[in-house]
Amino acid sequence: MSYEKVKQAKQIVVGTKQTVKALKDNNMDELILAEDADPAVIKNVIQVANDMNIPISMVDSMKKLGKVCGIEVGAAAVAVIY
């Protein structure tokens, strides 16, 4: 389901650093995280999303999430605007 959200989003921001910045700028609707991402890598993103009251959805695979985003590598975090 969340893969579909990424496909239908008006805008996406891929990657943990860019996602944190977008969340702090308060212009994202939802955060999508890969369950197989390293917890140390996504810890800060989760904290910022919680602080900003941004909903978080999980998907099963970094590889699939990256593919849906149109990149050749896995993606741990994606922020979306609907």
Secondary structure, DSSP 8 states (H G I E B T S, - for coil): -HHHHHHH-SEEEESHHHHHHHHHTT--SEEEEETTS-HHHHHHHHHHHHHTT--EEEES-HHHHHHHHT-SS--SEEEEE-
